């Protein structure tokens, strides 16, 4: 018996691994090679490919397709109808399955509703991609990214609140909700407490 809950309309192919306490909602399709962690929520109409890993406690909202070569670490949030790609220059008339590019989304990152993640990038820990943004290059940890193409406009705490820091340069800030301290040095942000 499965350690996860699946709606009767969901399709989970033989061989797929879904961790304990995960929830698979209406009209989801999980391919047989997928590896999904514990406590994951797969919203309505989600597709998960064969060569995909999804870490513990991820939330994949409605209408998201997690295609082959996309890897999500623990606690990643994928907003409604956001988009992953896996081929950089697709054509219907040219087979490019051997050209899939890896996409890595690190621990705690948020990918806002309707954003697009162009394949081959790494999104840093606790980065925050705004709704509708298009990511076409690597994103630093804690970065707040908005626009088309996305540009960094600030920094976010692990709690998910904007920090009072310049985009570049140096500085120090406290998260108003947790009291955690963040230091910006050499254009990289790190949590120190």
C-alpha positions in Angstrom: 0.0 0.0 0.0 1.2 3.5 -0.9 2.5 5.9 1.8 1.0 8.8 -0.1 -2.4 10.0 -1.1 -3.5 10.0 -4.8 -6.7 11.2 -6.3 -8.4 8.4 -8.4 -7.9 10.5 -11.6 -4.1 10.6 -11.1 -1.8 8.4 -13.1 1.3 7.1 -11.3 3.3 4.9 -13.7 5.0 1.8 -12.4 8.5 2.5 -11.1 7.8 6.0 -9.8 8.9 6.7 -6.3 6.7 9.0 -4.2 7.7 9.6 -0.6 5.6 9.2 2.6 2.9 11.9 3.2 2.9 13.3 -0.3 -0.3 14.3 -2.0 -1.1 13.7 -5.7 -4.2 15.7 -6.8 -6.6 15.6 -9.7 -5.4 14.7 -13.2 -1.7 14.4 -12.2 0.7 12.2 -14.3 3.9 11.0 -12.7 6.2 9.0 -15.0 7.8 5.8 -14.0 11.4 7.2 -13.5 10.4 10.1 -11.3 11.8 10.4 -7.7 9.6 12.4 -5.4 10.4 13.1 -1.8 8.3 13.1 1.4 5.5 15.6 2.1 5.3 16.8 -1.5 2.1 18.4 -2.9 1.4 17.9 -6.6 -1.5 20.1 -7.6 -4.2 19.5 -10.2 -2.9 18.8 -13.7 0.8 18.5 -12.8 3.1 16.4 -15.0 6.3 14.9 -13.7 8.8 13.4 -16.2 11.0 10.3 -15.9 14.3 12.1 -15.3 13.1 14.3 -12.5 13.9 14.6 -8.8 11.7 16.5 -6.4 12.9 17.0 -2.9 11.0 16.7 0.4 8.3 19.3 1.2 8.1 20.8 -2.3 4.8 22.4 -3.5 4.0 22.1 -7.2 0.9 24.2 -7.8 -1.7 23.6 -10.5 -0.8 23.2 -14.2 2.9 22.8 -13.9 4.9 20.4 -16.0 8.2 19.3 -14.5 10.0 18.0 -17.5 13.0 15.6 -17.8 16.3 17.0 -16.4 14.7 19.3 -13.9 15.8 18.8 -10.3 14.2 20.5 -7.3 15.9 20.4 -3.9 14.0 20.4 -0.6 11.2 23.0 -0.1 10.9 24.5 -3.6 7.7 26.3 -4.4 6.4 26.2 -8.0 3.6 28.7 -8.5 0.5 28.0 -10.6 1.2 27.6 -14.3 4.9 28.3 -14.1 6.9 26.8 -16.9 10.1 24.7 -17.1 11.8 24.0 -20.4 14.5 21.3 -21.2 15.5 22.1 -24.8 17.1 25.4 -25.5 16.2 25.7 -29.2 13.2 23.4 -29.8 11.8 22.5 -33.3 9.0 20.1 -34.0 10.8 18.8 -37.1 14.2 18.2 -35.4 14.7 15.6 -32.7 16.6 17.1 -29.7 16.0 14.7 -26.8 19.7 14.1 -26.6 20.2 17.8 -26.0 18.2 18.3 -22.8 19.9 20.8 -20.5 19.8 20.3 -16.7 18.0 22.8 -14.5 18.6 22.8 -10.8 16.4 24.7 -8.3 18.1 24.8 -4.9 16.6 24.5 -1.4 13.8 26.8 -0.5 13.5 28.7 -3.7 10.2 30.2 -4.9 9.2 30.3 -8.5 6.2 32.6 -8.9 3.0 32.1 -10.9 3.5 32.1 -14.7 7.2 32.5 -14.6 9.4 30.7 -17.1 12.6 28.9 -16.4 14.8 28.5 -19.5 16.7 25.2 -19.3 20.3 25.0 -18.2 20.2 27.4 -15.3 20.7 27.0 -11.5 18.5 28.9 -9.1 20.2 29.5 -5.8 18.9 28.7 -2.3 15.9 30.7 -1.2 15.9 32.8 -4.3 12.6 34.4 -5.2 11.4 34.6 -8.8 8.5 37.0 -9.3 5.3 36.1 -11.1 5.7 36.2 -14.9 9.5 36.6 -14.8 11.6 34.9 -17.4 14.8 33.4 -16.1 17.5 32.8 -18.7 20.7 32.8 -16.5 21.8 31.5 -13.1 20.2 33.2 -10.1 22.2 33.8 -6.9 21.0 32.5 -3.5 18.4 34.9 -1.9 18.1 37.0 -5.0 14.7 38.6 -5.9 14.2 38.4 -9.7 11.5 40.1 -11.7 10.8 41.1 -15.3 11.3 39.8 -18.9 14.1 38.9 -19.1 14.5 38.8 -15.3 16.7 41.2 -13.5 17.7 41.2 -9.9 16.0 44.0 -7.9 16.7 43.0 -4.4 17.3 40.2 -1.8 14.9 38.0 0.1 15.1 36.4 3.6 14.5 32.7 4.1 11.2 33.7 5.6 10.2 35.2 2.2 10.4 38.9 3.0 12.4 41.6 1.1 15.6 42.7 2.9 16.6 46.3 3.1 19.8 45.9 1.1 21.3 47.3 -2.1 21.4 44.9 -5.1 25.1 45.3 -5.3 27.8 46.3 -2.9 27.9 45.5 0.8 25.5 45.7 3.7 23.8 44.0 6.6 20.1 43.4 7.3 17.8 41.7 9.8 14.7 39.7 8.9 11.9 41.5 10.7 10.0 38.2 11.3 12.8 35.9 12.5 15.6 38.2 13.6 18.0 36.3 11.3 21.0 38.4 10.2 22.1 38.5 6.6 25.4 40.0 5.2 25.9 41.2 1.7 29.6 41.0 0.6 31.1 40.9 -2.9 27.5 40.9 -4.3 26.7 37.6 -2.5 24.3 37.3 0.4 24.7 34.9 3.3 22.7 34.2 6.5 24.9 34.4 9.6 22.4 33.6 12.4 
